[in-house]
Amino acid sequence: MQWEFKILVFDDLDEAEKELNQWGRKGWQVAAAGFSSDLFQHGYLVTLQRPLDPDRYPLPR
């Protein structure tokens, strides 16, 4: 199975929730999430995934 991934960075959890809900309606699911805090960048990091062939490999609900 092949997957497509996107990495998003958010400063605010409310902003993240709104945008992630929109991605979810397009068939994406969260693969990993965490918080980054270093000298150059800080924020909430979210990796989204979806199968390249969603008809053959539907995402679990």
mmCIF file as gemmi writes it, N, C-alpha and C atoms, coordinates in Angstrom:
data_model
loop_
_atom_site.group_PDB
_atom_site.id
_atom_site.type_symbol
_atom_site.label_atom_id
_atom_site.label_alt_id
_atom_site.label_comp_id
_atom_site.label_asym_id
_atom_site.label_entity_id
_atom_site.label_seq_id
_atom_site.pdbx_PDB_ins_code
_atom_site.Cartn_x
_atom_site.Cartn_y
_atom_site.Cartn_z
_atom_site.occupancy
_atom_site.B_iso_or_equiv
_atom_site.pdbx_formal_charge
_atom_site.auth_seq_id
_atom_site.auth_asym_id
_atom_site.pdbx_PDB_model_num
ATOM 1 N N . MET Axp A 1 ? 0.848 -1.169 0 1 0 ? 1 A 1
ATOM 2 C CA . MET Axp A 1 ? 0 0 0 1 0 ? 1 A 1
ATOM 3 C C . MET Axp A 1 ? 0.895 1.234 0 1 0 ? 1 A 1
ATOM 4 N N . GLN Axp A 2 ? 0.517 2.212 -0.798 1 0 ? 2 A 1
ATOM 5 C CA . GLN Axp A 2 ? 1.262 3.468 -0.843 1 0 ? 2 A 1
ATOM 6 C C . GLN Axp A 2 ? 0.442 4.566 -0.175 1 0 ? 2 A 1
ATOM 7 N N . TRP Axp A 3 ? 1.157 5.438 0.535 1 0 ? 3 A 1
ATOM 8 C CA . TRP Axp A 3 ? 0.514 6.511 1.284 1 0 ? 3 A 1
ATOM 9 C C . TRP Axp A 3 ? 1.027 7.863 0.814 1 0 ? 3 A 1
ATOM 10 N N . GLU Axp A 4 ? 0.187 8.846 0.963 1 0 ? 4 A 1
ATOM 11 C CA . GLU Axp A 4 ? 0.552 10.247 0.746 1 0 ? 4 A 1
ATOM 12 C C . GLU Axp A 4 ? 0.573 10.899 2.128 1 0 ? 4 A 1
ATOM 13 N N . PHE Axp A 5 ? 1.568 11.731 2.378 1 0 ? 5 A 1
ATOM 14 C CA . PHE Axp A 5 ? 1.709 12.378 3.683 1 0 ? 5 A 1
ATOM 15 C C . PHE Axp A 5 ? 1.794 13.889 3.528 1 0 ? 5 A 1
ATOM 16 N N . LYS Axp A 6 ? 1.314 14.603 4.535 1 0 ? 6 A 1
ATOM 17 C CA . LYS Axp A 6 ? 1.454 16.055 4.629 1 0 ? 6 A 1
ATOM 18 C C . LYS Axp A 6 ? 1.873 16.369 6.06 1 0 ? 6 A 1
ATOM 19 N N . ILE Axp A 7 ? 2.749 17.344 6.204 1 0 ? 7 A 1
ATOM 20 C CA . ILE Axp A 7 ? 3.163 17.796 7.531 1 0 ? 7 A 1
ATOM 21 C C . ILE Axp A 7 ? 2.7 19.237 7.696 1 0 ? 7 A 1
ATOM 22 N N . LEU Axp A 8 ? 1.952 19.485 8.753 1 0 ? 8 A 1
ATOM 23 C CA . LEU Axp A 8 ? 1.417 20.814 9.034 1 0 ? 8 A 1
ATOM 24 C C . LEU Axp A 8 ? 1.965 21.3 10.373 1 0 ? 8 A 1
ATOM 25 N N . VAL Axp A 9 ? 2.146 22.611 10.492 1 0 ? 9 A 1
ATOM 26 C CA . VAL Axp A 9 ? 2.618 23.226 11.738 1 0 ? 9 A 1
ATOM 27 C C . VAL Axp A 9 ? 1.617 24.308 12.132 1 0 ? 9 A 1
ATOM 28 N N . PHE Axp A 10 ? 1.201 24.288 13.389 1 0 ? 10 A 1
ATOM 29 C CA . PHE Axp A 10 ? 0.235 25.26 13.896 1 0 ? 10 A 1
ATOM 30 C C . PHE Axp A 10 ? 0.795 25.949 15.135 1 0 ? 10 A 1
ATOM 31 N N . ASP Axp A 11 ? 0.47 27.222 15.284 1 0 ? 11 A 1
ATOM 32 C CA . ASP Axp A 11 ? 0.836 27.969 16.488 1 0 ? 11 A 1
ATOM 33 C C . ASP Axp A 11 ? -0.228 27.843 17.567 1 0 ? 11 A 1
ATOM 34 N N . ASP Axp A 12 ? -1.463 27.569 17.147 1 0 ? 12 A 1
ATOM 35 C CA . ASP Axp A 12 ? -2.604 27.631 18.047 1 0 ? 12 A 1
ATOM 36 C C . ASP Axp A 12 ? -3.433 26.351 17.923 1 0 ? 12 A 1
ATOM 37 N N . LEU Axp A 13 ? -3.859 25.784 19.043 1 0 ? 13 A 1
ATOM 38 C CA . LEU Axp A 13 ? -4.648 24.551 19.003 1 0 ? 13 A 1
ATOM 39 C C . LEU Axp A 13 ? -6.02 24.751 18.376 1 0 ? 13 A 1
ATOM 40 N N . ASP Axp A 14 ? -6.651 25.905 18.596 1 0 ? 14 A 1
ATOM 41 C CA . ASP Axp A 14 ? -7.96 26.161 17.991 1 0 ? 14 A 1
ATOM 42 C C . ASP Axp A 14 ? -7.848 26.207 16.477 1 0 ? 14 A 1
ATOM 43 N N . GLU Axp A 15 ? -6.813 26.859 15.978 1 0 ? 15 A 1
ATOM 44 C CA . GLU Axp A 15 ? -6.553 26.911 14.537 1 0 ? 15 A 1
ATOM 45 C C . GLU Axp A 15 ? -6.319 25.502 14.002 1 0 ? 15 A 1
ATOM 46 N N . ALA Axp A 16 ? -5.554 24.717 14.731 1 0 ? 16 A 1
ATOM 47 C CA . ALA Axp A 16 ? -5.25 23.342 14.311 1 0 ? 16 A 1
ATOM 48 C C . ALA Axp A 16 ? -6.524 22.514 14.216 1 0 ? 16 A 1
ATOM 49 N N . GLU Axp A 17 ? -7.386 22.616 15.213 1 0 ? 17 A 1
ATOM 50 C CA . GLU Axp A 17 ? -8.621 21.832 15.214 1 0 ? 17 A 1
ATOM 51 C C . GLU Axp A 17 ? -9.494 22.16 14.007 1 0 ? 17 A 1
ATOM 52 N N . LYS Axp A 18 ? -9.647 23.441 13.701 1 0 ? 18 A 1
ATOM 53 C CA . LYS Axp A 18 ? -10.472 23.843 12.552 1 0 ? 18 A 1
ATOM 54 C C . LYS Axp A 18 ? -9.907 23.301 11.247 1 0 ? 18 A 1
ATOM 55 N N . GLU Axp A 19 ? -8.609 23.461 11.056 1 0 ? 19 A 1
ATOM 56 C CA . GLU Axp A 19 ? -8.008 23.016 9.803 1 0 ? 19 A 1
ATOM 57 C C . GLU Axp A 19 ? -7.985 21.493 9.699 1 0 ? 19 A 1
ATOM 58 N N . LEU Axp A 20 ? -7.698 20.801 10.797 1 0 ? 20 A 1
ATOM 59 C CA . LEU Axp A 20 ? -7.666 19.338 10.755 1 0 ? 20 A 1
ATOM 60 C C . LEU Axp A 20 ? -9.045 18.754 10.475 1 0 ? 20 A 1
ATOM 61 N N . ASN Axp A 21 ? -10.101 19.398 10.954 1 0 ? 21 A 1
ATOM 62 C CA . ASN Axp A 21 ? -11.457 18.952 10.621 1 0 ? 21 A 1
ATOM 63 C C . ASN Axp A 21 ? -11.703 19.048 9.12 1 0 ? 21 A 1
ATOM 64 N N . GLN Axp A 22 ? -11.2 20.107 8.486 1 0 ? 22 A 1
ATOM 65 C CA . GLN Axp A 22 ? -11.35 20.249 7.035 1 0 ? 22 A 1
ATOM 66 C C . GLN Axp A 22 ? -10.587 19.154 6.3 1 0 ? 22 A 1
ATOM 67 N N . TRP Axp A 23 ? -9.365 18.853 6.73 1 0 ? 23 A 1
ATOM 68 C CA . TRP Axp A 23 ? -8.58 17.781 6.107 1 0 ? 23 A 1
ATOM 69 C C . TRP Axp A 23 ? -9.271 16.436 6.3 1 0 ? 23 A 1
ATOM 70 N N . GLY Axp A 24 ? -9.865 16.219 7.465 1 0 ? 24 A 1
ATOM 71 C CA . GLY Axp A 24 ? -10.56 14.964 7.741 1 0 ? 24 A 1
ATOM 72 C C . GLY Axp A 24 ? -11.719 14.729 6.796 1 0 ? 24 A 1
ATOM 73 N N . ARG Axp A 25 ? -12.431 15.779 6.448 1 0 ? 25 A 1
ATOM 74 C CA . ARG Axp A 25 ? -13.541 15.649 5.5 1 0 ? 25 A 1
ATOM 75 C C . ARG Axp A 25 ? -13.052 15.307 4.096 1 0 ? 25 A 1
ATOM 76 N N . LYS Axp A 26 ? -11.776 15.544 3.817 1 0 ? 26 A 1
ATOM 77 C CA . LYS Axp A 26 ? -11.191 15.223 2.509 1 0 ? 26 A 1
ATOM 78 C C . LYS Axp A 26 ? -10.544 13.837 2.497 1 0 ? 26 A 1
ATOM 79 N N . GLY Axp A 27 ? -10.699 13.068 3.585 1 0 ? 27 A 1
ATOM 80 C CA . GLY Axp A 27 ? -10.184 11.708 3.621 1 0 ? 27 A 1
ATOM 81 C C . GLY Axp A 27 ? -8.827 11.531 4.271 1 0 ? 27 A 1
ATOM 82 N N . TRP Axp A 28 ? -8.33 12.575 4.929 1 0 ? 28 A 1
ATOM 83 C CA . TRP Axp A 28 ? -7.024 12.486 5.595 1 0 ? 28 A 1
ATOM 84 C C . TRP Axp A 28 ? -7.226 12.098 7.049 1 0 ? 28 A 1
ATOM 85 N N . GLN Axp A 29 ? -6.243 11.399 7.623 1 0 ? 29 A 1
ATOM 86 C CA . GLN Axp A 29 ? -6.27 11.094 9.052 1 0 ? 29 A 1
ATOM 87 C C . GLN Axp A 29 ? -4.924 11.453 9.663 1 0 ? 29 A 1
ATOM 88 N N . VAL Axp A 30 ? -4.931 11.701 10.965 1 0 ? 30 A 1
ATOM 89 C CA . VAL Axp A 30 ? -3.697 12.064 11.666 1 0 ? 30 A 1
ATOM 90 C C . VAL Axp A 30 ? -2.855 10.806 11.862 1 0 ? 30 A 1
ATOM 91 N N . ALA Axp A 31 ? -1.614 10.862 11.399 1 0 ? 31 A 1
ATOM 92 C CA . ALA Axp A 31 ? -0.682 9.749 11.573 1 0 ? 31 A 1
ATOM 93 C C . ALA Axp A 31 ? 0.172 9.956 12.822 1 0 ? 31 A 1
ATOM 94 N N . ALA Axp A 32 ? 0.519 11.197 13.109 1 0 ? 32 A 1
ATOM 95 C CA . ALA Axp A 32 ? 1.342 11.514 14.282 1 0 ? 32 A 1
ATOM 96 C C . ALA Axp A 32 ? 1.159 12.986 14.624 1 0 ? 32 A 1
ATOM 97 N N . ALA Axp A 33 ? 1.355 13.321 15.884 1 0 ? 33 A 1
ATOM 98 C CA . ALA Axp A 33 ? 1.247 14.716 16.318 1 0 ? 33 A 1
ATOM 99 C C . ALA Axp A 33 ? 2.183 14.933 17.501 1 0 ? 33 A 1
ATOM 100 N N . GLY Axp A 34 ? 2.641 16.166 17.64 1 0 ? 34 A 1
ATOM 101 C CA . GLY Axp A 34 ? 3.518 16.486 18.754 1 0 ? 34 A 1
ATOM 102 C C . GLY Axp A 34 ? 3.765 17.975 18.832 1 0 ? 34 A 1
ATOM 103 N N . PHE Axp A 35 ? 4.532 18.374 19.823 1 0 ? 35 A 1
ATOM 104 C CA . PHE Axp A 35 ? 4.863 19.779 20.024 1 0 ? 35 A 1
ATOM 105 C C . PHE Axp A 35 ? 6.361 19.954 19.86 1 0 ? 35 A 1
ATOM 106 N N . SER Axp A 36 ? 6.744 20.967 19.107 1 0 ? 36 A 1
ATOM 107 C CA . SER Axp A 36 ? 8.157 21.268 18.883 1 0 ? 36 A 1
ATOM 108 C C . SER Axp A 36 ? 8.484 22.603 19.538 1 0 ? 36 A 1
ATOM 109 N N . SER Axp A 37 ? 9.574 22.626 20.263 1 0 ? 37 A 1
ATOM 110 C CA . SER Axp A 37 ? 10.02 23.868 20.883 1 0 ? 37 A 1
ATOM 111 C C . SER Axp A 37 ? 11.542 23.9 20.829 1 0 ? 37 A 1
ATOM 112 N N . ASP Axp A 38 ? 12.066 24.669 19.895 1 0 ? 38 A 1
ATOM 113 C CA . ASP Axp A 38 ? 13.515 24.831 19.817 1 0 ? 38 A 1
ATOM 114 C C . ASP Axp A 38 ? 13.835 26.285 19.492 1 0 ? 38 A 1
ATOM 115 N N . LEU Axp A 39 ? 15.078 26.588 19.232 1 0 ? 39 A 1
ATOM 116 C CA . LEU Axp A 39 ? 15.489 27.976 19.003 1 0 ? 39 A 1
ATOM 117 C C . LEU Axp A 39 ? 14.938 28.558 17.706 1 0 ? 39 A 1
ATOM 118 N N . PHE Axp A 40 ? 14.651 27.712 16.72 1 0 ? 40 A 1
ATOM 119 C CA . PHE Axp A 40 ? 14.283 28.211 15.397 1 0 ? 40 A 1
ATOM 120 C C . PHE Axp A 40 ? 12.796 28.124 15.096 1 0 ? 40 A 1
ATOM 121 N N . GLN Axp A 41 ? 12.121 27.163 15.687 1 0 ? 41 A 1
ATOM 122 C CA . GLN Axp A 41 ? 10.708 26.971 15.366 1 0 ? 41 A 1
ATOM 123 C C . GLN Axp A 41 ? 10.007 26.338 16.563 1 0 ? 41 A 1
ATOM 124 N N . HIS Axp A 42 ? 8.79 26.76 16.811 1 0 ? 42 A 1
ATOM 125 C CA . HIS Axp A 42 ? 7.985 26.094 17.826 1 0 ? 42 A 1
ATOM 126 C C . HIS Axp A 42 ? 6.556 26.041 17.337 1 0 ? 42 A 1
ATOM 127 N N . GLY Axp A 43 ? 5.84 25.038 17.767 1 0 ? 43 A 1
ATOM 128 C CA . GLY Axp A 43 ? 4.456 24.882 17.383 1 0 ? 43 A 1
ATOM 129 C C . GLY Axp A 43 ? 4.032 23.428 17.448 1 0 ? 43 A 1
ATOM 130 N N . TYR Axp A 44 ? 2.789 23.208 17.065 1 0 ? 44 A 1
ATOM 131 C CA . TYR Axp A 44 ? 2.216 21.872 17.051 1 0 ? 44 A 1
ATOM 132 C C . TYR Axp A 44 ? 2.437 21.273 15.668 1 0 ? 44 A 1
ATOM 133 N N . LEU Axp A 45 ? 3.113 20.132 15.622 1 0 ? 45 A 1
ATOM 134 C CA . LEU Axp A 45 ? 3.411 19.456 14.367 1 0 ? 45 A 1
ATOM 135 C C . LEU Axp A 45 ? 2.43 18.308 14.189 1 0 ? 45 A 1
ATOM 136 N N . VAL Axp A 46 ? 1.811 18.236 13.014 1 0 ? 46 A 1
ATOM 137 C CA . VAL Axp A 46 ? 0.851 17.175 12.728 1 0 ? 46 A 1
ATOM 138 C C . VAL Axp A 46 ? 1.191 16.567 11.378 1 0 ? 46 A 1
ATOM 139 N N . THR Axp A 47 ? 1.284 15.245 11.335 1 0 ? 47 A 1
ATOM 140 C CA . THR Axp A 47 ? 1.485 14.535 10.08 1 0 ? 47 A 1
ATOM 141 C C . THR Axp A 47 ? 0.165 13.877 9.709 1 0 ? 47 A 1
ATOM 142 N N . LEU Axp A 48 ? -0.299 14.164 8.491 1 0 ? 48 A 1
ATOM 143 C CA . LEU Axp A 48 ? -1.531 13.569 7.979 1 0 ? 48 A 1
ATOM 144 C C . LEU Axp A 48 ? -1.183 12.496 6.962 1 0 ? 48 A 1
ATOM 145 N N . GLN Axp A 49 ? -2.058 11.507 6.838 1 0 ? 49 A 1
ATOM 146 C CA . GLN Axp A 49 ? -1.841 10.459 5.847 1 0 ? 49 A 1
ATOM 147 C C . GLN Axp A 49 ? -3.161 10.089 5.187 1 0 ? 49 A 1
ATOM 148 N N . ARG Axp A 50 ? -3.035 9.59 3.953 1 0 ? 50 A 1
ATOM 149 C CA . ARG Axp A 50 ? -4.165 8.973 3.271 1 0 ? 50 A 1
ATOM 150 C C . ARG Axp A 50 ? -3.594 8.03 2.213 1 0 ? 50 A 1
ATOM 151 N N . PRO Axp A 51 ? -4.311 6.95 1.911 1 0 ? 51 A 1
ATOM 152 C CA . PRO Axp A 51 ? -3.824 6.025 0.897 1 0 ? 51 A 1
ATOM 153 C C . PRO Axp A 51 ? -3.941 6.652 -0.487 1 0 ? 51 A 1
ATOM 154 N N . LEU Axp A 52 ? -3.008 6.306 -1.371 1 0 ? 52 A 1
ATOM 155 C CA . LEU Axp A 52 ? -3.067 6.818 -2.739 1 0 ? 52 A 1
ATOM 156 C C . LEU Axp A 52 ? -4.225 6.212 -3.512 1 0 ? 52 A 1
ATOM 157 N N . ASP Axp A 53 ? -4.683 5.029 -3.113 1 0 ? 53 A 1
ATOM 158 C CA . ASP Axp A 53 ? -5.826 4.371 -3.751 1 0 ? 53 A 1
ATOM 159 C C . ASP Axp A 53 ? -6.91 4.152 -2.69 1 0 ? 53 A 1
ATOM 160 N N . PRO Axp A 54 ? -7.692 5.206 -2.359 1 0 ? 54 A 1
ATOM 161 C CA . PRO Axp A 54 ? -8.645 5.097 -1.254 1 0 ? 54 A 1
ATOM 162 C C . PRO Axp A 54 ? -9.759 4.081 -1.499 1 0 ? 54 A 1
ATOM 163 N N . ASP Axp A 55 ? -10.074 3.778 -2.76 1 0 ? 55 A 1
ATOM 164 C CA . ASP Axp A 55 ? -11.116 2.789 -3.025 1 0 ? 55 A 1
ATOM 165 C C . ASP Axp A 55 ? -10.637 1.382 -2.671 1 0 ? 55 A 1
ATOM 166 N N . ARG Axp A 56 ? -9.368 1.128 -2.899 1 0 ? 56 A 1
ATOM 167 C CA . ARG Axp A 56 ? -8.801 -0.191 -2.61 1 0 ? 56 A 1
ATOM 168 C C . ARG Axp A 56 ? -8.419 -0.328 -1.142 1 0 ? 56 A 1
ATOM 169 N N . TYR Axp A 57 ? -7.97 0.768 -0.534 1 0 ? 57 A 1
ATOM 170 C CA . TYR Axp A 57 ? -7.526 0.753 0.861 1 0 ? 57 A 1
ATOM 171 C C . TYR Axp A 57 ? -8.251 1.851 1.641 1 0 ? 57 A 1
ATOM 172 N N . PRO Axp A 58 ? -9.496 1.632 2.016 1 0 ? 58 A 1
ATOM 173 C CA . PRO Axp A 58 ? -10.204 2.68 2.773 1 0 ? 58 A 1
ATOM 174 C C . PRO Axp A 58 ? -9.588 2.87 4.154 1 0 ? 58 A 1
ATOM 175 N N . LEU Axp A 59 ? -9.644 4.091 4.643 1 0 ? 59 A 1
ATOM 176 C CA . LEU Axp A 59 ? -9.117 4.39 5.974 1 0 ? 59 A 1
ATOM 177 C C . LEU Axp A 59 ? -10.034 3.788 7.032 1 0 ? 59 A 1
ATOM 178 N N . PRO Axp A 60 ? -9.473 3.291 8.123 1 0 ? 60 A 1
ATOM 179 C CA . PRO Axp A 60 ? -10.316 2.784 9.213 1 0 ? 60 A 1
ATOM 180 C C . PRO Axp A 60 ? -11.074 3.931 9.861 1 0 ? 60 A 1
ATOM 181 N N . ARG Axp A 61 ? -12.24 3.656 10.328 1 0 ? 61 A 1
ATOM 182 C CA . ARG Axp A 61 ? -13.07 4.67 10.999 1 0 ? 61 A 1
ATOM 183 C C . ARG Axp A 61 ? -13.119 4.416 12.474 1 0 ? 61 A 1
